[in-house]
């Protein structure tokens, strides 16, 4: 490997008043690095590089008492963590970068996190993408004080910038002393951490960096723009405030950095509407009631952000829905169904969907949250009525068909919803809509429910195939048979007969399962 200069650089300066603060920094850095990453430690002699390295290694190995000797004489020491090896290297005693080859540098670095002290001895051998942490003494301060400069180079530049923004937000909002524990990530670039103060108060740190636009795929626009996917955290903030103004249990926002894609949110707990054995009837009933209540309201299409700027909810239009169903052709067909579609077959598929969606898009719209399903719906038993359902994922909200979110809930991509429960809850939704609107079109809703269920199943089959093939997330393939069953069920509706016939001819696997 050879060094290449990088124009990307981000710097974060910190004061560490004690060894405990150094250990806390090590724990934070552990969440920023992984396999094939390089962390270099530089600065003054005796300033704490080895102390930091020891803390980082112990944290990543999950063993606070792990023996971590300095590799000054062995030059290289390898440790095992849960996910990848960690290689601790001390280059103080080498005289030439050529000696790295004798150490077996390339072999040790493959698939490992590399932690290097005295990196300047390596000359131009180190890669451009790296995190450098420089430690400096201050004779005017206490013996344990250190000044630290973190420099993110290449791919680490935005990582360091985000860590710096997190530190600033936590400090400004009174959460600087909170313990941070990773909660989960999702299929997008978002991640969540639970914050716990020494007094027991809790909150959730949402990390939602701006979504890269991606390459243009149609009309000079990227997929995310066409599909009306949120590219910044501002949509989450706007919809969150709008939902809470309506009395729904979206999390309070304690602090936010819209530019950095960060927010500190009310912790709504970790109890969901589905349990280990599947949907919990009472909770799903309340979730359906919430949708009926939302869809019976006259909702605004524009909301106001804290800075006074207006946020206009995008319309779930024909282009957005069509580019989603085409994911079936792009990813599911070749990589799961093993089918090669002709250009004519694909054009027919899109034409059929265009005709179906025209009638749905001509109907009245509501706020369509788009991710209204069990992983995103929490159960708040201490609250009353529909406030018992906590909402946490709605940044991609659009103005669209009410049936979409009902289908998302009752044809849950990750949980088997029994057919009798689905029918019962559909009946409850219709009953609640008719209580508020005597002329509610039950037959029209049933038709829209089948169309939206099929549209959503088609999209998710393509998305999950893409997550596996492109993004290296094969765990989503476990849900494919369930979604195929949902698709077959929806295509049994008379309105979808032409799409069903197309699938029978071109993608029989997609509808082979019983509905």
N, C-alpha and C positions, 0 to 999 in steps of 0.2 A: 504494500500500500504506500502511496506517495502523497505528500501534502499538496493541497490546492488551496489557494487563498480564497476567502469567502467575503463577499460584500455585505452579507447579513451579519449583524452583530447587535446584541442587546446586553446592557449592563445593569446590574442591581447591586447596590452598596448596602451593607448591613453592619450593625454593631452587635457583637456578641459579648455580653458582660460577664459570662461565666461558662464553665464547662458544660453545665446543664443546657445552656442556650446553644452550644455547639452540637450537643446530642439532638436537640430539637430540630436544628437545621438538617442534620443527617436524615432524620425521619422524614422531613419534608422533601428532601432531594430524592429519597428512595421512591417516591411516587411519581417522579419526573423522568426516571431512566428505566432502561430495560435491556434486553438482549441486543447485542451488536452496537451498543452505545459506548461512548468513551467519555470518562470523567477524568480531567487532569487537575492535580493539586499543586499549586505553586505558592510563592511568597517567601517570607522570612524563615530562616533556619530556626527551628524550635518554636514556631508560631502555632502549631497545633494540627499540622497536616495528618500526622499519624493518628492523633486522637480522633479526628473527624473520620478518617478511613475506618478505624476500629468500630466506631459507633454505627457507621453506615453498614458495614459488613454484618455486625451483630443484628441490626434491625432487619436487614434483608434475609438473613438466615433464620430469623425467628428465635434466636437464642441469645439472651442478654448476658450469659456467662461464657459464651464461646471464646476459646483461646485464640487470640488474633495477634501473633507475634509480628514485629516489624520485618518486612522482607529485605532489609538493608543488605544482608549477607547472602540470602538465598535468591535475591532479586525478584523472584516471582512466587506467589503463593495462590493456590486455587481453592475456592470454597464453593460448596453447593448450596443453592437456594431452592425454593420450591419449583421455580419455573426455568431457571437457567444457571449456568456456572457464573461465578464472579471471580475475576482474576485481579489480584492486588500486586502491583508492580512498583518497585523502587529502583529508579535508574541512576541514583547518586553515584554508584561505583562504576558505571560503564564509561568508557573513554571515547567510543565511537558508535554512531547509530547502527553500524554494520553488526555490532554485537547482538542486536535484537534478533537477528536470524538465528544465531546460535542458541538463544533462549527458547526458540520455538514459538516466537511471537505470533506468527500468522495462524498456527494450529491452535494455540490457546485462545486467540481472539475470536475464532469462529463461533458464533452463536452465544457469546459470553458478554457480560458487562465488564468493561476494562476500567480499572481504577489505577491511575498512574501518578506517582509522586516524582518530582523532579523531571517534568516532561521536556524541559528545555534541552536535556541531554539527548533527546531523540532527534533533534534537528528537524529535517523536513519529512520525517517518516510518518508522523501522526496525521490522521485524516482531518479534513476541514470541519466536518460536523462534530462538534464536541462541546462539552460544558467545562469551562475552566473555573476553578474556585481558588482564589488567592487569599492567603492568610497573612495578616500583618500585626506586629506587636506595636504597642504604644507605651513608651516609658513613662508617660504622665498618668497612666491609668493603673488600675489594680492588676495583679499578676495574672488573673484569669481572663482579662479583657482581650478581645481580638477584634480587629477591623477586617471585614471580609468583602471581597469584590467578586461577584459571580458574573462571568461573561459567557453568554450563549453565542456560539458561532454556527453559521449555517442553519441546519434544521433546528438547532437549540435556541436560536434567536427568539422566535415567537414563544417558545416554552418558557424561557426566562422572563420575557415581557409579561406573560400571563401570571407567572408566579409572583412577580413584583406587584402586579395589579391586585392579586388576591391578598397579599400581605397588607397593602394599603387599605383595601376595603375592610378587611377584618379589624385592622387597627382603628380605623375611623369610626367603626360601628360598635366598638366595645367587645368584639369577639376575638381579640388577639390572643388571649390566654386559653382559648377553647382547645380541647383535644379534638383532632380531626381524624375521622375514620371513614374509609372508603365504603360507600353503600353499594352503588351499582352504576353501570353504564347501560346504554341501550343500543339499538341498531344504528343510531345516528352518532354524531360526534359529542353528544352531551355526556356528562358524568356528574355524579352527586357524592357529596361527603356529608356525614353527620357531624355537627359541631356540638361539643358538650363542654360547658363552662365548669369551673371548679365547684360552683354552687348547685350543679345539676341541670341548669337551664339548657335546653337543646334547640337547635335550628338546623336547617339544611343549606349547604352551600351548593348552588347549581352552577356548574361550569359549562357554559354553552358558547364556545368561541364562534365568531362569525363563520358562516358556512361558505367554503370556497365556491365560487360560481360554477366552476367546471367548464369544459369545452362547449362551444355551441353545437347543438344537435339538430336544430330546426329553426328556420327563420332567423338565423344568427343569434339565437338565444339558447342558454344552457337548459338542461332538464329541470333543474330546481325552479327556475323562473317560470317555465311553461306550466309545471305541475303546481305552482303556487305554494311552494315550500318556503317557510320562513328562513331568511338568510341571516337574521340578527335576533338578539334577545328582545328587541323592542316589541315584537308582536306578542311574546309571552307576557310582558309587562302590561301591555294594553288590554289583552283579553283577560288576564288575571284581575285587573282592576274592574273591568266590565262585569265579570262574573260575580265578584264580591259585591258590587253595587246592586246586583239583582238578588242578593241574599244567598248565593250558592257558596259552598265551602271550598273555594280556591285558597291557596295559602297566602297569608299576609306577607307582604314584601317588607322586610326590615331595612334592607339596604340594597343598593344595586349600582352596578357600573355597566351601563348599557354599551359603551364603546368596547369595554373589555369582555363583554359577554358573561358577566358574573352577577349573581344575586344571592342574597341571604334570605331564606324563606322560612316561614313558620313550619315547624315539624309536625306533620299530620299523622305521624306514627307509621307502623308497618303492618297493620291488619287490613287485609284486602277483602273484596266482596266475594271472592272465590276462595275455597279452602283446599286442602290436599286432595280431597275427593271430588272436587269440581265446584260448580256454582252453588252458592247458598241461597235458597229460594227467597228468604226475606230480604236479603241484601240486593239481589237482582231485581226484586219487585220495587224497591226504593229507587234503584238506578233507572228503571223504566219510568217511574213516576217523575223523576227529575227531568228526563227528556221530554215527557209530555208537557210538563210545566214550562220548560224552555220554549218548546215549539208552539205553545199557545200564546206566547208573548209577542208584542209588536216591538221588534228589536232594532236598535240603530245600526247603521252600516259604517259609522265613524265613531271612534273613541278618542279620548284625550290622554296623552302621556303626561307624566309628572312635569316634564319641562315645558308643557303647554302645546307641544306639537300635536297635530291631529294624526291619528292612525286610521287609515281606511281599510276595512276588512276586504280582502280580495274576493272576487267572484269565482266560484268553482265552475269554470266555463267548459265549453266543448273541447278546446285544445288541451286543457289540463286532464280531463277525463280520458281523452283518446290516447294521450301519450302514456298514461298509466296502463290502459288495457294492452297497449302494444308491448309492454314488458313481457307479456306471455309469449309473444312471437320472438322477442329478442333473447330471452334467457331461459324460460321454462321449456319451450319447444326443443331447442338444441341440446340443452344440458341435463334435463331431467326426462323429458319424453323421448329424446333421441330422434326427433323429427326434423326434417329439412323442409321448410315451407317455401313454395314458389312465390314470386312477386305477385302473381295473380291471386293466390290464396290469401296472402297478407292483405292485399288491397280489398278483397271481398270482406274479410274480417273487419277491417276498419269501417267499411261502408255500412255493414250491418249494425255496428255499434253506433255510428253516427245517427242512423235513423232511430234507434232505440232511445238514445240519450236526448234527442231533440224534444221529445214529449216530456221527459223528466225535467229538463232545464227550463221549459216553458211554465212550469208550475211554480207556486209560491215557494220562497226559500226561507231558511232560518240560519242561525249560527250552526255550522257543521264543524264539530270539534276535531273530527277525523281520527282520533286515537282513543275513542271512548270504548275501552274494553278492560277486562279484568286487571291486567298489570298496572293500569293507570288509575284505578278507582279504589280508594281507601275507605275503610269502614270506621266511622267515628261514632261509636256507640253512645258517647256521653251527650251527643247533640240530638236535636229533635227533627222529625219529619225528613224532608229530602236533604236537609243540611247534614244528615248522617253519611252522605256519600261525599268523599273528598276528591277533588279534581286536581290532577297534577301535570297533565300533558295535553296542551291545547294550543301550542304556539303556531301550529299550521291551520288554525281555524279559518274557515272560508264561509262565504254566503252560498249555501248549497241545499240540496234536497234533505228534508227532515229524515227521510227513510234511511239515509246513509248511516247515521250514528246508531239507529235502532238495529240495523243489520250488523254493525260492528260489535255491538254488545251481545246480541243473541246468536251470532255466528262467529263466536270468539276464536281467533286464530290459534290461541294457545290453550284453550280449555274446551273440552267436549261439553256442549250444551245439549241435553237430551231433547229429542223432537217434541215430546209432550210439554216440556217446560218452555220451549221456544213458542209453541202455539199458545200456551196459557198466558205468557207474558205479552205476546202480541195482542191478544184479546184485551188485556189490562191497559195497554197503551192506547188502543182504539177507544176503549170505554172512557178513559180520562180525557182524550181529545174531544170526544163527543159531548162530554159534560160541559166543556167550555165553548164548544162550537157545534151546535145542533146539526148543521149541514155538512159536517166533516165527511169527506168522500172516502168511505171505508174501502170500496173496491179499487179506487184509484191509488190509495195508499198501499194496498196489497200488491198491486202491479209494480209500483215504484220500489217497494221493498225487495221484490224478486230481482228487478233490474239492478238496483244498487248493491244487493248482495252478490250478484254475479259479477258486476263491475269490480267490486272490492276483492272478491276471491281471485279474479283474473289478475288483478294488479299484484296481490300478495304472492301468488304463485311465482310471478316474475321476479318480484323483489327478493323472495327467499332464495331463489336460484341464483340471483345476482350476488346476494350476501355470501353464498357459498363459493361461487366460482371466482368472483372478482375480489371480494373482501376477505376471503379466508375464514368465514364464520359458518362452518358446516352444521352447527347445532340447530340452525333454523330449518334444516331439511326434515327434522323429526316431525314438524307440523304439517308437512306437505300433504300426507294422506287425508288429514282432517279437512284441509282447505279444498282438496279435490272433492270430498263428499259434499261440502257446502255448495260448491259450484254445480255439481250434478243435481242437487236439490233445487237450486234456483232455476237452472235451465229446464226443469220440468214444467215451469209455468208456461202457459200458452204464448205469452208475449215474447218469450225468448226462443221459440221453436226454430227460427232461422239460425240463431247462433248455435243452438244444440246440434242442428244438422251439420253445420260447418265443423264443429268439434268432432262429430262422429266420423266425418270424412278425413279430417286433417290431424286431429289430436285426440284419438279415442281414449288414451290413458286419462286425460283430464276429466272425463265424465264416466269412467268405468266404475267408480265406486257408487254404491247405493246411497241415495240421499237420506 
